[in-house]
Amino acid sequence: MEGVIENVSGVVQTFRERHMSITERTEESVRLGVAQMDNGFKKLKEYSIVVLETGLRLPGLLFIELLWRYQGVSFETLSDDMMIKQMPLSYFDIPTMLDFVHRRNFDHHAAIVLSYFVIFISLMFLTLPLSRLIRMYSHFLSIFLFGVAYKLSAIYVELELKVMKKN
């Protein structure tokens, strides 16, 4: 009888070892699967951040290219002009300042200021870190929404005035 009990206890012990090893193997494979999923999510997050940064920075490059096309500047002429001589900035030129004071040529000088503003905004798009870039986009969005609200309220007031004039 003792041999049978030892045999049964040996079978039970072997069963427990197999059962524990299956459980441990399952837990380990679950841990490895979760780790692989975490790696996959980390890579997806990294790629999405790269795509987001690229997409948010593209308007900076487009503004600079549109400014160059509008002013008729090409890379070849730009590099040739830089090699020949360096022109001083027009707003530091005394005759240009006097011309502005005497003629009040606002269109030309406003165009110069706007072109420098476009360069400034483009550099902001290209150099700001992602968190500040997103904040800048939210500011642009709020300015746009304020403009839309202003325009809608002006249209509403005009319509109310027309109705009041008819009555």
BELNOR-V342648 format. One record per pair of residues at least 24 apart in sequence whose C-alpha atoms are under 10 Angstrom apart, sorted by the first residue. I is the first residue (numbers start at 1). GAP is how many residues later the second one is. Records with the same first field share a line. If there is no record, write none. Layout:
I=GAP  GAP
//
This chain:
49=81
50=80
52=78  82
53=72  73  76  77  78  80  81
54=72
56=69  70  74  77  78  81
57=65  66  67  68  69  70  71  73  76
58=64  67  68
59=62  63  66  67
60=58  59  60  61  62  63  64  65  66  67
61=58  61  62  64  65
62=60
63=52  55  56  58  59  60  62
64=51  54  55  56  57  58  59
65=57
66=52
67=48  49  51  52
68=47
71=44
//
